[in-house]
C-alpha cells in the first residue's frame, strides 16, 4: 500500500498560500488535473505513464 511521507511538511501562512495559488489560478481545469496527477505520482512514487491498477479479481459478485 502506498503511504505519504508525513515526516516532511511545510506550514504556510495566509500570505504564502495566496502567492502559491497565483501559479495555478490561470490554468484550465484540464491543466490543473495534470498538475494534480503529477504531484500524486511523486507523492506515491509511481510512474505517471503507468499508474497502479486495482486488482478486481480479488472480489467477485454473484
Secondary structure, DSSP 8 states (H G I E B T S, - for coil): -----TTS-----HHHHHHHHTTTTTS-HHHHHHHHHHHHHHHHT--TTS-----TTSS---
